[in-house]
Amino acid sequence: MDKGLDLAYFKALLDRRAAELERLLEGAETRSQLVELDQSKVGRISRMDALQQQAMNDAIRSRTKQERVRLQLALKRWHEGEYGWCAQCGEPIAPGRLEFDPAASLCISCASLGESG
C-alpha cells in the first residue's frame, strides 16, 4: 500500500482535528442558552441580539457535528486500511489534499466532478 503517504502522520492529524472539534462543541454547548422572550425583562434589541447569537451558535454546532462525522468516517477508513484512497475511483488521494482536508474521501478529480454534476 506504499503510495508515499505517511499514515501515522495523517492519523495524528485526524486525531488532533477530532479533539479540536470536541473542544469547539463543548464550548458551543456551554454558550448555548435559552433566549429570554419576556420583553418586560429584556429589551427588544437585546432579545433580537440574543436570538441572533443563538442562531449563529446553533449553526456552528451543526457544522461542527457534520465535520465530526466526516472525521469519524476518515478514522474508520484509516483503521480499515482504506485511508488515502478515493472512495469513488479507487485512486490515491494526493497527500497535499489530505494535508488540507484530512477527512477527504475523494480525490480532487472525483470531488470536482461531484461539484459540477
C-alpha positions in Angstrom: 0.0 0.0 0.0 3.0 2.3 -0.4 1.9 5.4 -2.2 4.2 7.8 -0.3 1.7 8.5 2.4 2.8 8.8 6.0 -0.3 7.1 7.5 0.9 7.7 11.1 1.2 11.4 10.4 -2.3 11.6 9.0 -3.8 9.6 11.8 -2.3 12.1 14.3 -3.7 14.9 12.1 -7.2 13.3 12.2 -6.9 12.7 16.0 -5.8 16.3 16.6 -8.6 17.7 14.5 -11.2 15.5 16.2 -10.0 16.8 19.6 -10.3 20.4 18.4 -13.9 19.7 17.2 -14.8 18.2 20.6 -13.5 21.3 22.3 -15.5 23.5 19.9 -18.6 21.5 20.6 -18.1 21.7 24.4 -17.7 25.5 24.1 -20.8 25.8 21.9 -22.8 23.8 24.3 -21.6 26.0 27.2 -22.5 29.2 25.3 -25.9 27.8 24.3 -28.6 29.3 26.5 -32.3 29.8 26.2 -33.3 33.3 25.0 -35.5 35.2 27.4 -38.6 36.0 25.5 -40.3 38.2 28.1 -39.9 41.7 26.8 -40.7 43.2 30.2 -37.4 41.6 31.5 -35.3 42.1 28.3 -35.4 44.9 25.8 -36.4 44.1 22.2 -32.9 44.9 20.8 -31.2 42.7 23.4 -33.6 39.9 22.7 -33.0 40.2 19.0 -29.3 40.1 19.6 -29.6 37.1 21.8 -31.7 35.3 19.2 -29.1 36.1 16.5 -26.3 34.8 18.8 -28.3 31.7 19.5 -28.9 31.1 15.7 -25.2 31.6 15.0 -24.2 29.2 17.8 -26.7 26.6 16.5 -25.2 26.9 13.0 -21.6 26.5 14.4 -22.7 23.4 16.4 -24.4 21.9 13.3 -21.3 22.4 11.1 -19.0 21.1 13.8 -21.1 18.0 14.2 -21.0 17.4 10.5 -17.3 17.8 10.4 -17.0 15.4 13.4 -18.9 12.7 11.4 -16.5 13.3 8.4 -13.5 12.8 10.7 -15.0 9.7 12.3 -15.5 8.2 8.8 -12.0 9.1 7.9 -10.7 7.4 11.1 -12.8 4.3 10.2 -11.2 4.3 6.7 -7.8 4.6 8.4 -8.4 1.6 10.6 -9.7 -0.4 7.7 -6.6 0.4 5.6 -8.6 2.4 3.1 -7.5 5.9 4.1 -5.9 7.9 1.4 -7.7 6.1 -1.4 -10.6 7.7 -3.3 -13.9 6.2 -2.3 -15.2 6.8 -5.9 -12.4 5.8 -8.3 -10.1 3.9 -6.0 -7.0 6.1 -7.0 -4.7 7.6 -4.3 -5.7 10.9 -2.9 -2.9 13.4 -3.2 -1.0 14.0 0.1 -1.4 17.8 -0.3 -5.2 17.3 -0.5 -5.2 15.2 2.7 -2.9 17.8 4.4 -5.5 20.5 3.6 -8.5 18.3 4.5 -7.5 15.1 6.3 -11.1 13.9 6.2 -11.3 14.0 2.4 -12.7 10.8 0.9 -12.4 11.7 -2.8 -9.5 12.6 -5.0 -9.6 16.1 -6.5 -10.8 14.8 -9.8 -13.8 13.0 -8.4 -14.6 15.8 -6.0 -14.6 18.3 -8.9 -16.9 16.0 -10.9 -19.3 16.0 -7.9 -19.4 19.8 -7.7 -20.1 20.3 -11.4 -22.5 17.5 -11.9 
